[in-house]
Amino acid sequence: MSELKFCQGPNCHTHMTQDRLKGQKGNKTYQTRRRSSMYYGTGNFCSMQCYNEWADVFIDRAIDHFGRLTEVKHLTEDNAWHKQYDWNSNDERLCVYVNQITKEQRPLTEAQYDDSNYTLNTGE
Ligand SMILES: [Zn+2]
């Protein structure tokens, strides 16, 4: 059996659903959900409600910690490369890099497509 993860929602235990009611008969409490996998917030939250409640409490601190955007960003030819799949006339899947500004396409290997560090972008 895989290890259970705890929903990180600060108020998960306050949502009074039957599946959260746990414990011995006569001594049951509403508890934070535990699951082997969760779908929200990269697997940290049992629901969008719990995700949003976490964000309401912590998002300003998280943004300040990792760096708040303080000026506009610009999409230019230098940072407009975007990985995508394309299909050739034989219905074979091809990995391509497409420049969103110039529409230029360059072929990619499957390994380059999967490598999150591989990029043609030279700016942010
Ligand atoms: Zn939750």
Residues whose N, C-alpha, C, O or C-beta is under 5 A from the ligand:
A	BS01	ZN	C7 G9 C12 R33 C46 S47 C50
